[in-house]
Amino acid sequence: PFGSVTAQIGSYDYARVQLDVNQPVASQRAFLRFNTAWENLETYVDKVKGDLLVMNPNLTGKVTDNSTLNLDYQWYRRNETPQALMRQSILIPLNGFSYFGHYAINDRRYNATSVFDYKNTDLETLTADYVVRHGKDWNTRVVYDWDKSMQKMKQTGRGDVTILLPASF
């Protein structure tokens, strides 16, 4: 059994808090672990506000002397207003192909998105796994996995710089 709380702060109003608890629930038969973290996002980038939150409870139960059931759930949420690190890039159309790369403004803090843009991400995962030990070198394992992913996004302020070169180039 253990428990811990961690807090971090840093430059550009960075903050993160994490909780991790591991505890036997029923005398060597059931065990619970809960881990969660909250963090604010890239506040060094212009206009960006947002955070992420992760929760991960895990329950392990000893069903018989030779079998174990493990239930693991994870929920991840990330909200960005506006979406971070959308920087203007240079697009150079050439004969037969286009060169795309290099940022037009070489400043990591610059963000081309509108303050009205957003990106919200929600992910969930549930895994159940049952293991039966038949001997020293042989196990049977049955796994069920369920995943859900949802993303909502509005992106209007992003743009690229196009440079048209003379045909002689």
C-alpha positions as CSV (number, residue, x, y, z in Angstrom):
1,P,0.0,0.0,0.0
2,F,1.1,3.5,-0.8
3,G,-0.2,7.0,-1.6
4,S,1.4,10.0,-3.1
5,V,0.5,13.5,-4.1
6,T,2.8,15.4,-6.5
7,A,2.5,19.1,-7.4
8,Q,4.7,20.9,-9.9
9,I,4.8,24.5,-11.0
10,G,7.0,26.2,-13.6
11,S,7.5,29.0,-16.1
12,Y,4.6,30.5,-18.0
13,D,2.1,29.6,-15.3
14,Y,2.7,25.8,-15.8
15,A,1.0,23.6,-13.2
16,R,0.5,19.9,-12.7
17,V,-1.0,17.9,-9.8
18,Q,-1.0,14.1,-9.6
19,L,-2.5,11.7,-7.1
20,D,-1.5,8.0,-6.9
21,V,-3.0,5.6,-4.4
22,N,-2.5,1.8,-4.2
23,Q,-4.4,0.0,-1.5
24,P,-5.4,-3.6,-0.7
25,V,-9.2,-3.7,-0.4
26,A,-9.9,-7.2,0.9
27,S,-7.0,-9.0,2.6
28,Q,-4.8,-10.2,-0.2
29,R,-7.9,-10.9,-2.5
30,A,-8.6,-7.5,-4.0
31,F,-6.4,-4.5,-4.8
32,L,-7.3,-1.0,-5.9
33,R,-5.0,1.5,-7.5
34,F,-6.2,5.0,-8.5
35,N,-4.0,7.4,-10.4
36,T,-5.2,10.8,-11.6
37,A,-3.4,13.9,-13.0
38,W,-4.4,17.4,-14.0
39,E,-2.1,19.7,-16.0
40,N,-2.6,23.1,-17.7
41,L,-1.4,23.4,-21.3
42,E,1.1,25.3,-23.4
43,T,0.6,28.7,-21.8
44,Y,3.8,30.0,-23.3
45,V,2.0,29.9,-26.7
46,D,0.0,33.1,-27.5
47,K,-3.7,33.0,-26.7
48,V,-3.7,29.3,-25.5
49,K,-5.7,28.2,-22.5
50,G,-6.6,24.7,-21.7
51,D,-6.0,21.7,-19.5
52,L,-5.9,18.0,-19.5
53,L,-7.2,15.5,-16.9
54,V,-6.5,11.8,-16.7
55,M,-8.1,9.3,-14.4
56,N,-7.0,5.7,-14.2
57,P,-8.6,3.4,-11.6
58,N,-7.5,-0.3,-11.6
59,L,-9.0,-3.1,-9.7
60,T,-7.3,-6.5,-9.4
61,G,-9.0,-9.5,-7.8
62,K,-7.7,-12.9,-6.9
63,V,-10.8,-15.0,-8.0
64,T,-9.2,-18.4,-7.1
65,D,-5.7,-19.4,-6.0
66,N,-4.9,-19.9,-9.7
67,S,-6.8,-17.1,-11.4
68,T,-6.9,-13.3,-11.4
69,L,-9.3,-10.7,-12.8
70,N,-7.9,-7.3,-13.7
71,L,-10.2,-4.3,-14.5
72,D,-8.5,-1.2,-15.9
73,Y,-10.3,2.0,-16.9
74,Q,-8.8,5.2,-18.2
75,W,-10.5,8.5,-19.0
76,Y,-8.5,11.2,-20.7
77,R,-9.8,14.7,-21.4
78,R,-7.9,17.5,-23.1
79,N,-9.5,20.9,-23.8
80,E,-7.6,23.6,-25.8
81,T,-9.0,27.1,-26.5
82,P,-7.6,27.7,-29.1
83,Q,-5.7,24.7,-30.3
84,A,-2.0,25.2,-29.5
85,L,1.0,25.3,-31.8
86,M,-0.9,26.2,-35.0
87,R,1.9,28.1,-36.8
88,Q,1.9,29.5,-40.3
89,S,4.1,27.5,-42.6
90,I,5.6,28.3,-46.0
91,L,4.3,26.5,-49.1
92,I,6.4,26.8,-52.3
93,P,4.7,25.4,-55.4
94,L,7.4,24.0,-57.7
95,N,7.2,22.4,-61.1
96,G,5.6,19.0,-60.4
97,F,5.6,19.1,-56.6
98,S,5.3,21.5,-53.7
99,Y,7.7,22.2,-50.9
100,F,6.0,22.6,-47.6
101,G,7.9,23.4,-44.4
102,H,9.6,25.9,-42.3
103,Y,7.6,28.3,-40.2
104,A,6.9,31.8,-41.6
105,I,7.3,33.3,-38.2
106,N,10.1,31.6,-36.2
107,D,8.7,32.2,-32.7
108,R,7.5,29.2,-30.7
109,R,5.0,31.5,-28.9
110,Y,3.2,32.5,-32.1
111,N,-0.1,30.9,-32.7
112,A,-2.1,31.5,-35.9
113,T,-5.5,30.2,-34.6
114,S,-8.4,32.4,-33.7
115,V,-9.3,33.0,-30.0
116,F,-12.7,31.5,-30.9
117,D,-11.2,28.2,-32.1
118,Y,-11.1,25.1,-29.9
119,K,-10.2,21.4,-29.7
120,N,-11.7,19.1,-27.2
121,T,-10.6,15.5,-26.9
122,D,-12.3,12.7,-24.8
123,L,-10.9,9.2,-24.7
124,E,-12.1,6.3,-22.6
125,T,-10.7,2.7,-22.4
126,L,-11.9,-0.2,-20.4
127,T,-9.9,-3.4,-20.3
128,A,-10.9,-6.6,-18.5
129,D,-8.4,-9.5,-18.4
130,Y,-8.9,-12.8,-16.7
131,V,-5.8,-15.1,-16.3
132,V,-5.9,-18.7,-15.2
133,R,-2.5,-20.3,-14.3
134,H,-2.5,-24.0,-15.2
135,G,1.1,-24.7,-14.2
136,K,4.5,-23.1,-14.1
137,D,4.7,-22.5,-17.8
138,W,1.1,-22.4,-19.1
139,N,-1.6,-19.8,-18.7
140,T,-5.0,-19.1,-20.3
141,R,-5.8,-15.4,-20.8
142,V,-9.1,-13.9,-21.9
143,V,-9.2,-10.2,-22.7
144,Y,-12.0,-7.8,-23.3
145,D,-11.2,-4.2,-24.5
146,W,-13.6,-1.3,-25.1
147,D,-12.4,2.1,-26.5
148,K,-14.3,5.3,-27.1
149,S,-12.8,8.4,-28.8
150,M,-14.5,11.7,-29.4
151,Q,-13.0,14.9,-30.7
152,K,-14.7,18.2,-31.4
153,M,-12.8,21.0,-33.1
154,K,-13.2,24.4,-34.6
155,Q,-10.2,25.7,-36.6
156,T,-10.6,28.9,-38.5
157,G,-7.5,31.0,-37.9
158,R,-4.9,28.7,-39.4
159,G,-3.3,29.8,-42.6
160,D,-0.1,29.2,-44.6
161,V,2.1,31.6,-46.6
162,T,2.4,30.7,-50.3
163,I,5.5,31.8,-52.1
164,L,5.3,31.8,-55.9
165,L,8.8,31.5,-57.4
166,P,9.7,32.7,-60.9
167,A,9.6,29.9,-63.6
168,S,13.3,30.2,-64.1
169,F,14.0,28.9,-60.6
